[in-house]
Amino acid sequence: MNKVALVSGSNQGLGFALVEALCKNLGTDASVYLTARNPERGEKAIRQLRDQGLSPMFHLLDVTDTASVASFAETIRTQHGGVDIVISNAAARISRDVAQSEQVETFVNTNNHGTFRMIGAFGPMLRDNARFLVVASAFGTLRNLSPNLHEKFDVTTRSLEDIERLMDDYVHLVEAGQAEEHHWTEWINIPSKVAQVASTKIMARLMREEASRRGILINAVCPGLVDTEASRPWFDDMSSVQSPAQAAVDVVWLATLPPRTDTPYGELVQHRRTLPWH
Ligand SMILES: NC(=O)c1ccc[n+]([C@@H]2O[C@H](COP(=O)([O-])OP(=O)(O)OC[C@H]3O[C@@H](n4cnc5c(N)ncnc54)[C@H](OP(=O)(O)O)[C@@H]3O)[C@@H](O)[C@H]2O)c1
């Protein structure tokens, strides 16, 4: 059966490089979906890849919009019946010039609730030997959070909905200027990435038996530092930083692990190595 792959937030940055690499890796028989929340930016990205002789498909996808995610999932279901590779990559950027309290709601809605929407829409549609990845970060481990908060991220007992509510509470604390007195970091990227990894681990726990039987792998992945619109404003010199195409290599390795591979499963993986959760 021809492979079906999709990447959220893939009109630029790492997502674009992932679509490019998947098109090359999976060959012309595969259906690789480049998705974007903005049609013009999406079509521009599609043209860039078609100019290289690649044949990505295009679909609009705004991960903050439940109806948009459901509509894309319905397209995949009716056109293909299922999906082999899902990379939940879309992320809001943090602006240096805007207070964290003014960005946190959009940030969490995109990066966390967006991940939740992708899990809910595409988890039930995974084919045998599918690979489901959430692009997170090495920041997304418990060691980056106060021990006072670790129990809230107990991935052996918590539900996906628990993490959703926890992140809504976090948004309210940041907006009220009370994050630090409740042991959270003010810097919104860390709690958000920890929650993304937690949600991935919980999805993996909930699907463990079926995934094992059907050869499915579910993991979070850190691409390392990548030269993109998201990272560039934070560094003076990006000359030694990975390009998106370089960073895509290890992510695509994880997304294309061959059938009968049973590890890594439910892990955060960076450059082909598992990072400890605690
Ligand atoms: N860059 C790094 O150094 C680095 C390091 C560790 C982890 N990561 C992770 O890697 C992933 C990709 O990051 P990146 O650096 O490539 O970021 P980026 O260049 O800012 O690209 C983010 C992509 O997500 C899209 N997006 C934003 N909001 C969306 C929404 N509501 N619905 C759908 N798509 C949306 C953006 O679309 P627009 O073009 O319309 O804004 C863009 O295509 C993120 O999860 C990030 O946290 C990056």
Ligand as a Chemical Component Dictionary entry (heavy atoms), coordinates in Angstrom:
data_LIG
# 
_chem_comp.id                   LIG 
_chem_comp.type                 NON-POLYMER 
_chem_comp.pdbx_formal_charge   0 
_chem_comp.three_letter_code    LIG 
# 
loop_
_chem_comp_atom.comp_id 
_chem_comp_atom.atom_id 
_chem_comp_atom.alt_atom_id 
_chem_comp_atom.type_symbol 
_chem_comp_atom.charge 
_chem_comp_atom.model_Cartn_x 
_chem_comp_atom.model_Cartn_y 
_chem_comp_atom.model_Cartn_z 
_chem_comp_atom.pdbx_ordinal 
LIG N1  N1  N 0  14.054 25.967 15.705 1  
LIG C1  C1  C 0  14.603 25.342 16.736 2  
LIG O1  O1  O 0  15.775 25.595 17.117 3  
LIG C2  C2  C 0  13.833 24.304 17.485 4  
LIG C3  C3  C 0  14.456 23.663 18.570 5  
LIG C4  C4  C 0  13.743 22.691 19.275 6  
LIG C5  C5  C 0  12.450 22.390 18.891 7  
LIG N2  N2  N 1  11.870 23.039 17.843 8  
LIG C6  C6  C 0  10.493 22.683 17.486 9  
LIG O2  O2  O 0  10.422 22.362 16.109 10 
LIG C7  C7  C 0  9.112  22.657 15.607 11 
LIG C8  C8  C 0  9.211  23.527 14.378 12 
LIG O3  O3  O 0  9.830  24.732 14.758 13 
LIG P1  P1  P 0  10.467 25.736 13.707 14 
LIG O4  O4  O 0  11.702 26.255 14.327 15 
LIG O5  O5  O -1 10.501 25.133 12.355 16 
LIG O6  O6  O 0  9.372  26.907 13.759 17 
LIG P2  P2  P 0  8.873  27.925 12.634 18 
LIG O7  O7  O 0  9.924  28.139 11.608 19 
LIG O8  O8  O 0  8.319  29.074 13.384 20 
LIG O9  O9  O 0  7.674  27.115 11.922 21 
LIG C9  C9  C 0  6.515  26.836 12.631 22 
LIG C10 C10 C 0  5.458  26.395 11.654 23 
LIG O10 O10 O 0  4.240  26.176 12.391 24 
LIG C11 C11 C 0  3.223  26.907 11.735 25 
LIG N3  N3  N 0  2.125  27.267 12.617 26 
LIG C12 C12 C 0  2.073  28.227 13.573 27 
LIG N4  N4  N 0  0.840  28.280 14.109 28 
LIG C13 C13 C 0  0.104  27.323 13.482 29 
LIG C14 C14 C 0  -1.241 26.903 13.584 30 
LIG N5  N5  N 0  -2.086 27.463 14.445 31 
LIG N6  N6  N 0  -1.660 25.890 12.785 32 
LIG C15 C15 C 0  -0.814 25.302 11.909 33 
LIG N7  N7  N 0  0.463  25.683 11.747 34 
LIG C16 C16 C 0  0.903  26.684 12.525 35 
LIG C17 C17 C 0  3.909  28.110 11.140 36 
LIG O11 O11 O 0  3.085  28.676 10.147 37 
LIG P3  P3  P 0  3.232  30.251 9.692  38 
LIG O12 O12 O 0  4.320  30.283 8.675  39 
LIG O13 O13 O 0  1.879  30.541 9.145  40 
LIG O14 O14 O 0  3.569  31.031 10.927 41 
LIG C18 C18 C 0  5.155  27.441 10.588 42 
LIG O15 O15 O 0  4.875  26.793 9.378  43 
LIG C19 C19 C 0  8.365  23.339 16.771 44 
LIG O16 O16 O 0  7.576  22.395 17.458 45 
LIG C20 C20 C 0  9.511  23.821 17.640 46 
LIG O17 O17 O 0  9.133  23.997 18.996 47 
LIG C21 C21 C 0  12.531 23.977 17.124 48 
# 
loop_
_chem_comp_bond.comp_id 
_chem_comp_bond.atom_id_1 
_chem_comp_bond.atom_id_2 
_chem_comp_bond.value_order 
_chem_comp_bond.pdbx_ordinal 
LIG N1  C1  SING 1  
LIG C1  O1  DOUB 2  
LIG C1  C2  SING 3  
LIG C2  C3  SING 4  
LIG C2  C21 DOUB 5  
LIG C3  C4  DOUB 6  
LIG C4  C5  SING 7  
LIG C5  N2  DOUB 8  
LIG N2  C6  SING 9  
LIG N2  C21 SING 10 
LIG C6  O2  SING 11 
LIG C6  C20 SING 12 
LIG O2  C7  SING 13 
LIG C7  C8  SING 14 
LIG C7  C19 SING 15 
LIG C8  O3  SING 16 
LIG O3  P1  SING 17 
LIG P1  O4  DOUB 18 
LIG P1  O5  SING 19 
LIG P1  O6  SING 20 
LIG O6  P2  SING 21 
LIG P2  O7  DOUB 22 
LIG P2  O8  SING 23 
LIG P2  O9  SING 24 
LIG O9  C9  SING 25 
LIG C9  C10 SING 26 
LIG C10 O10 SING 27 
LIG C10 C18 SING 28 
LIG O10 C11 SING 29 
LIG C11 N3  SING 30 
LIG C11 C17 SING 31 
LIG N3  C12 SING 32 
LIG N3  C16 SING 33 
LIG C12 N4  DOUB 34 
LIG N4  C13 SING 35 
LIG C13 C14 SING 36 
LIG C13 C16 DOUB 37 
LIG C14 N5  SING 38 
LIG C14 N6  DOUB 39 
LIG N6  C15 SING 40 
LIG C15 N7  DOUB 41 
LIG N7  C16 SING 42 
LIG C17 O11 SING 43 
LIG C17 C18 SING 44 
LIG O11 P3  SING 45 
LIG P3  O12 DOUB 46 
LIG P3  O13 SING 47 
LIG P3  O14 SING 48 
LIG C18 O15 SING 49 
LIG C19 O16 SING 50 
LIG C19 C20 SING 51 
LIG C20 O17 SING 52 
# 
